[in-house]
Amino acid sequence: MASPLYIVNAFTQTTFGGNPAAVMPLDHWLSDETLLAIAAQHNLSETAFFVCTGPGEYDLRWFTPGAEVQLCGHATLASAHVLRAHLGFQGDRVTFSTRFSGELRAQYADDAVELDFPSLTPQPHDVEPALASALQVPIIAAAIPKIHPWKALYEVESEAVLRSIDPDFPGIAAAVDHAVIVTARGDRHDFVSRFFAPNLRVNEDPVTGSAHCVLTPYWAAKLGCNALNAAQVSDRGGELHCVLAGDRVRITGQSITYAVADIVGSLDLK
């Protein structure tokens, strides 16, 4: 039997903008080995898989081409989009149960979706000399979440400096075993960022919702404001509206479907 597949650009409304995610609804869970093989085949930064567990309730997992990840924003946004745009979901809110990040919610609002994610409180972090060398720009501050420390944040002086970074991806992968968020105050946005994760086989992620779970409390504290407009300034680029609400971060964005397909080959690795 054919298995449906959707390619969705998240945090954008343009055909070639935002962050592309593959989304696969499943009737039941496949083996982890199979899920990873599918994600590697797609070769996008994330593939989201979900299984319905009740009305408006789904189990959700995310895989890069190299590993399962603990939290992913753009593929969650893409999953909520697929449910409403292609699978006939008519409710106002979807609840996703996840293995590592608990319960996540997606609220539909006009042509956008608001994600309700955990806030990842940052704590000071020592800058790794080898990473500073790989980025080749001065780092003025660094932080890492108290939980989910698989990514760390590094602040640079300006948006211009951030945009100028020409990453040494092998150098980044050799320097640290976590993903790297580089951020600065924005020229037209409250803050801007880029996201590098060569250790997860994702050199530069176009728009990273989960990174804003630590970026939002970081910049809310620095700017004295809990509602922030953000942009990820990758080549494809994308925009997010972020609100710090206690121990949660609400991230609002739009999505557009790029392709709908069927996987016609067997998904059995045996």
Wavefront OBJ file of the C-alpha trace (Angstrom):
o trace
v 0.000 0.000 0.000
v 1.121 3.558 -0.716
v 2.070 5.717 2.271
v 1.186 9.436 2.023
v 3.933 12.031 2.263
v 3.668 15.822 2.467
v 6.458 18.363 1.978
v 5.602 21.604 3.755
v 7.524 24.866 3.952
v 7.122 26.141 7.516
v 7.404 29.705 8.838
v 6.717 31.161 5.411
v 3.991 31.654 2.812
v 6.337 31.531 -0.177
v 7.005 28.464 -2.290
v 10.770 28.546 -1.825
v 11.010 30.125 1.623
v 10.981 28.930 5.200
v 12.045 25.502 6.367
v 10.906 22.420 4.441
v 9.751 19.457 6.500
v 8.494 16.063 5.429
v 5.335 14.975 7.243
v 4.144 11.361 7.327
v 0.887 10.339 9.026
v 1.066 6.714 10.148
v -1.595 4.207 11.171
v 0.853 2.675 13.632
v 4.466 3.154 14.630
v 7.196 1.637 12.515
v 10.531 0.585 13.985
v 13.012 3.321 14.903
v 15.371 1.914 12.278
v 12.698 2.351 9.611
v 11.803 5.885 10.728
v 15.456 6.907 10.561
v 15.883 5.305 7.135
v 12.846 7.228 5.837
v 14.210 10.510 7.225
v 17.613 9.815 5.648
v 15.892 9.113 2.321
v 14.045 12.452 2.475
v 17.301 14.233 3.409
v 15.476 17.242 4.847
v 16.388 18.753 8.195
v 13.412 16.964 9.781
v 10.766 14.409 8.994
v 7.764 14.390 11.344
v 5.794 11.208 11.968
v 2.497 11.158 13.846
v -0.110 8.592 14.882
v -3.640 9.538 15.922
v -4.480 8.484 19.497
v -7.884 10.168 19.858
v -9.937 13.147 18.634
v -7.465 15.997 18.144
v -4.675 14.018 19.847
v -1.553 12.607 18.227
v 1.757 11.031 19.175
v 4.535 12.906 17.371
v 8.227 12.209 16.701
v 10.882 14.002 14.642
v 13.972 12.650 12.873
v 16.855 14.346 11.083
v 18.704 12.271 8.474
v 21.006 11.170 11.285
v 19.078 10.992 14.566
v 15.831 11.443 16.452
v 15.596 14.930 18.003
v 14.033 15.965 21.302
v 12.109 18.985 20.021
v 11.342 20.444 16.597
v 9.243 23.516 15.896
v 8.989 23.755 12.128
v 8.019 20.100 11.622
v 5.378 20.448 14.362
v 4.007 23.520 12.578
v 4.070 21.534 9.317
v 2.221 18.623 10.964
v -0.535 20.925 12.214
v -0.762 22.384 8.705
v -1.118 18.929 7.121
v -3.906 17.975 9.526
v -5.958 21.056 8.643
v -5.083 21.452 4.954
v -5.032 17.814 3.823
v -6.521 15.434 6.400
v -9.807 17.177 7.148
v -9.155 18.161 10.764
v -11.797 20.721 11.785
v -10.939 21.440 15.426
v -9.379 24.643 16.760
v -6.504 22.945 18.567
v -4.295 19.878 18.208
v -2.442 18.231 21.088
v 0.793 16.420 20.310
v 2.294 14.005 22.833
v 6.061 13.670 22.470
v 8.697 11.366 23.939
v 11.105 14.019 25.208
v 9.239 17.338 25.403
v 5.900 16.378 26.914
v 2.648 17.771 25.606
v 2.776 20.367 22.824
v -0.224 22.228 21.489
v -1.010 23.873 18.161
v -3.800 26.464 18.030
v -5.248 27.469 14.654
v -5.755 31.219 14.125
v -6.862 32.484 10.693
v -4.049 31.509 8.285
v -1.443 30.906 10.994
v -0.770 28.398 13.772
v 0.374 29.212 17.303
v 2.631 26.583 18.853
v 2.728 26.190 22.646
v 6.209 24.900 23.554
v 8.304 24.694 26.727
v 10.501 27.661 27.569
v 14.117 26.511 27.852
v 15.717 28.755 30.460
v 19.264 29.712 29.428
v 22.233 29.702 31.750
v 25.734 31.103 31.067
v 27.972 28.959 28.920
v 31.714 29.092 28.289
v 32.613 29.692 24.663
v 34.582 26.783 23.244
v 37.792 28.142 21.631
v 37.560 25.681 18.743
v 34.006 26.806 18.007
v 34.992 30.480 18.042
v 37.698 29.579 15.543
v 35.223 27.714 13.322
v 32.755 30.633 13.313
v 35.538 33.193 12.773
v 33.600 36.057 14.410
v 33.809 37.539 17.931
v 31.294 36.027 20.366
v 30.136 38.455 23.065
v 28.006 36.078 25.185
v 26.896 32.445 25.277
v 24.175 30.441 27.000
v 22.867 26.892 27.088
v 19.462 25.604 28.224
v 19.232 24.037 31.666
v 17.222 21.256 30.036
v 17.636 19.967 26.468
v 21.299 21.087 26.333
v 21.695 19.615 22.854
v 21.910 23.160 21.506
v 23.721 26.255 22.763
v 23.320 29.949 21.975
v 26.106 32.374 20.995
v 25.506 36.127 20.683
v 27.439 38.256 18.209
v 27.650 42.026 17.897
v 25.172 42.761 15.084
v 22.950 41.364 12.364
v 25.624 42.278 9.827
v 28.183 40.146 11.685
v 25.705 37.285 11.902
v 24.973 37.408 8.193
v 28.696 37.497 7.387
v 29.450 34.133 9.005
v 30.819 31.604 6.515
v 30.690 28.472 8.681
v 33.427 25.874 8.797
v 31.011 22.969 9.203
v 33.620 20.246 9.802
v 35.229 22.596 12.320
v 31.907 23.122 14.133
v 31.238 19.384 14.241
v 34.729 18.743 15.642
v 34.479 21.578 18.174
v 31.176 20.727 19.901
v 28.731 17.842 20.169
v 25.682 20.117 20.267
v 23.851 22.302 17.766
v 24.923 25.947 17.517
v 22.548 28.922 17.557
v 24.174 32.232 16.636
v 22.095 35.328 17.365
v 22.156 39.131 17.396
v 19.859 42.109 17.813
v 17.996 42.644 14.567
v 17.896 45.660 12.309
v 14.165 45.278 11.564
v 13.316 42.535 14.089
v 13.852 42.301 17.831
v 16.411 39.570 17.228
v 17.765 37.426 14.426
v 19.539 34.073 14.371
v 21.148 31.269 12.399
v 21.312 27.582 13.347
v 24.113 25.109 12.586
v 23.945 21.382 13.409
v 26.507 19.469 11.317
v 26.707 16.824 14.052
v 23.051 16.002 13.209
v 23.774 16.037 9.452
v 22.055 19.425 9.130
v 24.719 22.000 8.259
v 22.437 25.042 8.413
v 18.753 24.776 9.277
v 16.658 27.400 7.434
v 14.189 28.211 10.260
v 14.369 26.468 13.638
v 11.302 26.726 15.853
v 12.862 24.819 18.759
v 15.797 27.255 18.873
v 13.309 29.992 19.742
v 12.403 28.130 22.928
v 15.762 29.332 24.287
v 16.137 32.465 22.139
v 12.841 33.891 23.412
v 13.637 33.851 27.161
v 17.196 34.993 26.394
v 16.109 38.061 24.436
v 13.056 38.746 26.619
v 15.441 39.195 29.557
v 17.841 41.380 27.563
v 15.177 43.568 25.945
v 12.665 43.684 28.799
v 9.803 42.577 26.549
v 7.932 39.254 26.405
v 6.476 39.650 22.880
v 9.188 39.555 20.228
v 9.399 39.503 16.451
v 12.190 37.296 15.161
v 13.765 36.270 11.892
v 16.119 33.468 10.970
v 18.434 34.884 8.334
v 19.407 31.764 6.421
v 19.363 31.808 2.627
v 15.700 30.745 2.604
v 14.781 32.771 5.684
v 11.661 32.861 7.799
v 9.810 34.965 10.363
v 8.342 34.079 13.748
v 6.344 35.898 16.405
v 7.386 34.698 19.862
v 5.761 35.298 23.250
v 7.234 34.295 26.595
v 4.310 33.167 28.791
v 5.657 31.913 32.110
v 7.318 28.575 31.522
v 5.994 28.349 27.951
v 6.914 29.961 24.649
v 4.221 30.635 22.061
v 5.548 30.693 18.522
v 3.289 31.758 15.654
v 3.987 31.081 11.989
v 2.503 30.200 8.642
v 3.074 27.271 6.295
v 2.550 26.350 2.667
v 2.419 22.898 1.064
v 5.113 22.334 -1.538
v 4.326 18.743 -2.584
v 1.981 15.827 -1.907
v 3.156 12.334 -2.788
v 2.897 8.640 -2.020
v 5.727 6.366 -0.985
v 5.051 3.292 -3.096
v 7.939 1.071 -2.020
v 7.904 -1.251 0.957
v 8.739 0.355 4.301
v 9.807 -2.986 5.751
v 13.586 -3.060 6.254
v 13.673 -6.826 6.787
l 1 2 3 4 5 6 7 8 9 10 11 12 13 14 15 16 17 18 19 20 21 22 23 24 25 26 27 28 29 30 31 32 33 34 35 36 37 38 39 40 41 42 43 44 45 46 47 48 49 50 51 52 53 54 55 56 57 58 59 60 61 62 63 64 65 66 67 68 69 70 71 72 73 74 75 76 77 78 79 80 81 82 83 84 85 86 87 88 89 90 91 92 93 94 95 96 97 98 99 100 101 102 103 104 105 106 107 108 109 110 111 112 113 114 115 116 117 118 119 120 121 122 123 124 125 126 127 128 129 130 131 132 133 134 135 136 137 138 139 140 141 142 143 144 145 146 147 148 149 150 151 152 153 154 155 156 157 158 159 160 161 162 163 164 165 166 167 168 169 170 171 172 173 174 175 176 177 178 179 180 181 182 183 184 185 186 187 188 189 190 191 192 193 194 195 196 197 198 199 200 201 202 203 204 205 206 207 208 209 210 211 212 213 214 215 216 217 218 219 220 221 222 223 224 225 226 227 228 229 230 231 232 233 234 235 236 237 238 239 240 241 242 243 244 245 246 247 248 249 250 251 252 253 254 255 256 257 258 259 260 261 262 263 264 265 266 267 268 269 270
